[in-house]
Amino acid sequence: MKIKARFSKLILYLVGSVMLVLGIALVLRFWADAVLVFRAVIGMVLALAGLLILYSLGRK
């Protein structure tokens, strides 16, 4: 049973490592697009926060 558990941990470690490297590589490859998405998300969050603040002021 220990051998099977160690083998499954090894497989999960290898799959996780490969996914991490691929994820970092894709972010670096499409860095300009990633920055654009980050800016868009930040803009939407700020707009929503402003809307909620104005809504809460209007309710009082």
Secondary structure as UniProt FT lines:
FT   HELIX           2..29
FT   HELIX           31..59
//
